[in-house]
Amino acid sequence: MRKIALIVLIITLIILSAIFLGNRASQDTILGKEIHSILEQEEKQMDLTTMTDFEWDAVEVFGPYSTNEIIEDSMDIRFKGDNGGIDVLEDRFLLVFANGKNAVKTVVLSRKYGNFTIKDNKILIVE
């Protein structure tokens, strides 16, 4: 009886971990450094399809004070994961990549380069 209870407990913990930790968007610091390096060279447009090595079908950029709910509503996705603090900080933007109904990666962008927009669901533009 104790073995069965222990097995049930372990299975329950695994399922709960998968639910709470699964489908979480992680921050892509490597892509962030690459984008910032290009921005240092005063480039104003970047094709994100050539810069990423993960699957995504939608990308949007969000400005300061954007909440997770704003991201979810705008992209029609579930957003779990790292928002880079944009909900409380005014010095950054957040790129959010989604695949299907889930966010898969985020990238924090410094506002010191200007304001950011996305064109044609693939081009990052600095204004």
N, C-alpha and C positions, 0 to 999 in steps of 0.2 A: 504494500500500500504506500509506503514512504517513497519507493522508487517511482511509482506512477505520479505521485504528487510532485516530486522533484522534476520529472520529465515534463509535466504540464507547466510548471513554473518556468522552466528553461524555454520551452516553446513560446509561452506568453511573452517573456522578455525579448525574445528574438523578433516576434511579430510587432511588439510595441516599438522596438528600436527601428525596425524597417519603416514603420508608419511615420515616426517623428524625425528620423534622419534621412529617409529616402526622399528623392525629388527635391533636394536642396541645391540652390544655386551657389556655387563657390566663386570666390573672387579670383579672377585670373590676373595675378600680379605680373606675370611674364608678358602677356599681351598689353597690360597697362604700361609697363616700361617701354615696350616697343612703340606704342602710340606716343608716349611722352617724348621719346627720342626723335620721332618724326616731327612732332610739334616744335621741338627745339630748332629744327632746320627750317622753321617757318612755313611748312607745308600747310595748306588750307583744306585739302581733301584727301581722304584715304578710303580705299576700297577694302572693306572689312572682310569680304569673301576671300581675298587673297592672304589675309593676315591670321585667319583662324584655322585651327586644326581639329575642331569639334563640330558636331552636327547642330545646326540651328536653322530655323525657317523664318524667324522674325527678330528684329532688333529695334530698340527705341532708346532714346536718351532722355534722362529725366534731370531736371534742375534742382537747385536747392529747395529744401523743405518739402520735397515730394515724399509721401508716405507709401508704405507697402500697399495700402488700399488703392491709392492713385495708380500705382504701377499695375496692379491686378485689373482694375477697371479699364485702363487705357489699352492694355495688351490682351485683355480677355484671357488671362492665365491665372494660375495659382503661383504666388510668389512666396517662396520660403528660402531663406538664406541671407547672405551678406548684402546689406544695402549700403554699405560704406559710410553710414552715418548721415546720408543726405537729408534725412528727415529732420535733423537738428542743426546741420552745418550749412553755411552759405558759400563756402569756398570750393565746392566741388559739384560735379555732375556725375551721373551714373549711367553707364551703358548697360542695358539688360538684353541678353540673348535668350530667346525662348525656342523650344522645339516642341511643337504640339501645344499642349495646355500647361506646360511647366517651364519655368525659368531654369536655364542650365548653367549660365555663367554671368558674372557681372564684372565690370571694370570701372574703377573710380578714376575720374578725369579731373585735373586741376582747372579751376576756373580762371587761373592767371593767364591762360592762353586765349580766353574769350568765351563766347557762348557756343554751344554745340547743337547741331541738328542732324537728322538722318534724312538722306534723299534716296528714293527708290529702294528702300529696305536693304541698303548695302553700303552706301557712301556716307562716311562721317565727314561733316563739314564744320569748319571752325569759322565763326563770324567775328 
